[in-house]
Each structure stands twice: as C-alpha cells, then as structure tokens.
Amino acid sequence: MEEKKEWIRDNGVLVARWTLVTIWHTLWHRQNVDKARFKYGPKENLILPLNENECSEGESVPKDTLRYNWRQETLLGGSGNHTEQYTFADICK
C-alpha cells in the first residue's frame, strides 16, 4: 500500500483545487437536509480555491505560479486603458 501511495505522489496529478462550502439558514436545516431542501435549500453555496494549508505538505502550487501558467505575465489593473488602479478580478485574488 505504501508503494502505491508513493507512486501516486510521484506520478499523480493534482486534482483538487477548489472546495464547496454550503451555508445553511439554521442548524436544523443542515441536520434535516432532506426535509428542508425543497422549501428552503441552502442559504448560500461558495466555490473557493484551496489554501496552501489545506493541501498535502509539499503538494500545493503557489497562486502566483498558477496565475502565471494560466495567463503568462500580467500587471495588476492591466486589462485595459482605464483610470481605475485594479480590476475586480485582481482585487478578489
């Protein structure tokens, strides 16, 4: 089993980059999800990127590296000719 885990660690691909957080109206709604779902449902669902401390040690990729690999070199607020200092996406990162 350890050999298999080691092979996965060495050859595997990072597959979890996001987490789903569900916020319920009350504890009762959370505990009675089948009864409450149709009338109330969750109050809010959030899809958030995993933080470095939520990943296995040594298995995370820094946010700046992910951003560079996706967009190449970028400048904050560099999405167009405008007077604002930052774009909405830059502020949320």
N, C-alpha and C positions, 0 to 999 in steps of 0.2 A: 504494500500500500504506500509506503514512504517513497519507493522508487517511482510509482505512478505520479504522486504529488510533485516530486522533483522534476519529472519530465514535463508535467503541465506548467510548472513555474518557469522552466527554461524555454519551452516551446509554445506555450499558450498565448492567447491574445486577450488583452484587456477588454472585457465585455460590458462591465457595469460602470457607467459614467454618470448616471442620473438616479435619483431616488424620488419616489412618490410619497408625499405627505398628505394625509387626509385629516381635515379638521371637521369635527362634528359639533352640532349645536349644543349638546349636553352629553354627560357620561351615559345617561340612559340610552340615547340614540346610538352611541357607539356599542354598548353592550347588547342592544336589541336591534342590531343592524337589519335583520330580516323583516321585522315589524315596522321599522321606521323608514326604510329605504324608499318606498313608493310615495309616502306622504311628505317626508322631509328631505331625505337624501343627505349627503354630506354638506356641510356649510361651505367648505372650500377644498379644492384639490390643488396642490402645488407640485410642480416638477422642478426639482432643484439639482444642480450638479453636486456630485460627491466632493467633500472636502478631503484634503490630503490625509487628515487624521482618521477618516472613515475607511481608508483603503488599507490593504495588507502592507506591512512595512516593506519599503523598497519597491512597491508595485504601482505607485502613483506617478502621474506625469504632471509637472507644474503647469498652471493655467497659461502662463506666458508662452510656453512651448506649444501647447495645444492651439493657442490663438495664432502663433506664427505658422505652424504647419497647415492651418486651415486658410489663413488669409495672406500669408507672407508678411513682409514688413508693413506696419501700419503706424499712423500717428493719431494720437487722441484728437478727436474732432476733425479728422482729415477726410470726411466723407463728402465734402463739397465746399463750394465757396459760400460761406455764411458767416455771420458775426458771432454766433454762439461759440463758446470755448470747447464744449464737448457735445457729442451726440447722445441721445438717450441710451443707446446700446453701450457706449463707453462708460457712462455713469453707472450702469447696472452691473458691470463686471466685477 
